[in-house]
Amino acid sequence: MHRVTKNYLVYPFDELDEQGKSFAIGAHIEFEIELLNGNCFEHDEEAGPGWMVESIKEMEKMQTPWFLGEYIYEHYKEEIIATIKANNYLFFSDGRLIPTDLYPDERPITKRSIYDEICKALTDFEEGRLIIEDIANQWYTLLVKIQNNWECVITAQDD
């Protein structure tokens, strides 16, 4: 028997070049559209984020569903980037998302780490340190982290 180990260079979104970022954004848009079964004329307005619902409505109005991905890229690129960053996705240099089995093992989320992040977010809000968009992104990132680690959160470890 032989054991073969392969090393990969992977990058967070911010470390990709512009071509890689563009590919990653486009791929994520395709993923979001696929979540709605790719049929933008049959959708549930509660099924997706507000920007997706608005994009679908605009494409219905223009009767051009095939431009949905381009419309989202042009009008909601920053929202897509925020989602990618909040999920801490990792990419190959060309912008392709790495398979989940290649993600490095991370320390489980703890009661203390959740408590500290919530306290920081509340303090930032109460002291007016951030603009509304930054506060929204901070809370969104925290909620995504809790969602992604839900089983660890509900049985959080003591430090």
Buried (B, 14 or more C-beta within 10 A) or exposed (E): EEEEEEEEEBBEBEEBEEEBBBBBBBBBBBEBBEEBEEEBEEBEEEEBEEBBBBBBEBBBEEEEBEBBBBBBBEEBBEBBBBBBBBBBBBBBBEBEBBEEEEEEEEEEBBEEBBEEBEEEBEEBBEEEEBEEEEBEBBBBBBEBBBEBBEEBBEEBEEE
